[in-house]
Amino acid sequence: MIKAENLTKVFNRSLVAVDHITFNVREGEIFGFLGPNGAGKTTTINMLITVLKPTEGTASVLGFDVVRQSNEVRKAIGVVPQEFTADEDLTGYENIMLCADLYGIPREIAKKRALELLELVELTNFKDKRVETYSGGMRRRLELACGLINYPKVLFLDEPTLGLDVQTRIAVWEYIRRLRKEYDITIFMTTHYLEEADTLCDRIAIIDHGKIIVIGSPGELKDGLGGDVITIAVRENADVTSIIQEVENVKNVRKENGLYYVKVVEGEVTAPLIIEALRKKGYTVTRFSLTEPTLNEVYLEYTGRAIRDMEGSNAEIMIQRLHLRRARNG
Amino acid sequence: MSSMKAVNDCQPSFVRGLWALTRRELKKWLNDPVMLVMFILQPFIWMGLLGKSMNISGLFSADNIKLPPKISLPGYAILSPPGLQEVVLDGAVLSQILAEISSRIMEVAFGVADYFSFMAVGMVSMIVTITAMFSGMSIVWDRRLGFLDKVISTPVSRTAIILSKILNAALRAMFQATVILALAYLLGLRFSPTFTPLNLLWIYTAILLLSVGLSSIFIAFSIRSTRMERPIQFVNLITMPLMFSSNIFFPASLMPEWMQAVVRINPLTYLTDIVRHLTILPIDVTALIVDFMYLSLFAAVFATIGVVLAWKYLTR
């Protein structure tokens, strides 16, 4: 659905925002770009949605080249930008209809669709209220609805939950999942929230300093670290290392102070198998714990620093974003 | 349902996109009556205070000078016949003569007998200038708020994005100019006998031309600017000189020559001239043709420059 090859953007001939990145987004998946602020996520999106021209490399969306066939790309995609771009002085309904006009969707179809989308994001009751009266979560939902007015095949979400509180964030995730299911679209999103990438994305690309460091599903990335660790103790005084070793998915077993540290792939599935195997041989498990590596550890492993170092207060994020905008606008 | 979803029914149209974007601006404008009043207030105050206080015809009026009933002149002031010791003039007759001369001066210099009518009409140019500049600048906001980026990511024509700003400026200017003319009439503007409501159509055309030119300059100037302060400062800086170096307040024919050269390039001069001829002065077809040609040229040149520069930015 989306193909990027050596995609590069250099601002003002010196600031390399995106540095030869290559990736592929498959049909129907939610693909996430994970990285700290300033890693090049928004610049990448802007190139894919034809707002910025790549300095080097190529990209295509639905087979259309983003430079040569930009108009075809624009017709087929939906964009939900990082900022709240809806016009404050207009109502929610007027905003959606404005989008419909820009896409040239026939009036009658557009009216029906606008109401349907407002229903989907639960803004029907507020559709005739001016956007300036909307809360952050409502604005974000309105942006989602606007981005869907042309029934896009691919939807681009730039930091869909930036600046939202935890509850609203979870609600927005729910909408995004529903969109994918009901409108069967491919979603390309950026985020710097690990949790968001973990729960929402089918595959993640970790991007830092304009380069893609690693691509994979959240599970694969975590497994790449060597998998989950299961800690086990048995009442009996015998060595059960060999029994555990024979269980499927077990990578290695280490015994220390009476505890067995078992490195496994897919811990949740393997754990019951180990307990079962031990019970069959007549052993009783007295202690058990399962530690899954988090994306944070993955991130740490690949970038050498924790992503939360990059997160700041909302105010800091706003300031950083402003600086970035200035840099981008050159 | 699902079959409908599979069809991409986008048929982006230039006209629809242009109108949608223009309508958005107009809605925003109408939603904010305070700004509307503020914009009109400025020229209103100018014409109310300056136009009324600069009572130039009053300078020469007999009431003002208050001549005594008898005025004596020493004999040497009379060249012919020579030899007279003293001449006594009738003050009332002299007043009449003065009044006659003053109205001739006003006619020759301003074309009309009262300065207020002369100056109030010029306020149309003032409001068109301010409106066009500020509307053109609103593109800075659109850019800062990310609205512009979102619009660029839709298949709407790039030219429509820029033209919507220009069109919006022109429509606003036309409306506000109408309000200003109506207010001027209430304050005592005297129309010439050749004035008909049909003349308004020509005035609107002229306003359209000037606002297209001016707003294009400002779009081109401000599209790269991320901050609002600079363009606003620029407008403040340029509005006054633009107005003083035109024929809004004073007839160009009485200015020093170097100044006349500036007045002749200043597009405000031509709009003011058109509006004057179509409202308070008798219609002069030749002058109007020249004025319209100049304004058309001005609009065409700067609209082209503005669209080209803005286009370059939008497709960076």
Interface residues (C-beta under 8 A of the other chain):
Chain A: N46 I49 T50 V51 L52 K53 N71 R74 K75 A76 I77 V79 P81 Q82 E83 F84 T85 D87 D89 L90 E94 L98 C99 D101 L102 Y103 G104 I105 P106 I109 N150 Y151 K153 Y183 D184 R325 R326 N329
Chain B: M4 K5 N8 D9 C10 Q11 P12 S13 R16 G17 W19 A20 L21 R24 K27 K28 N31 D32 R143 R144 L145 G146 F147 D149 K150 V151 I152 S153 T154 P155 V156 R224 T226 T315 R316
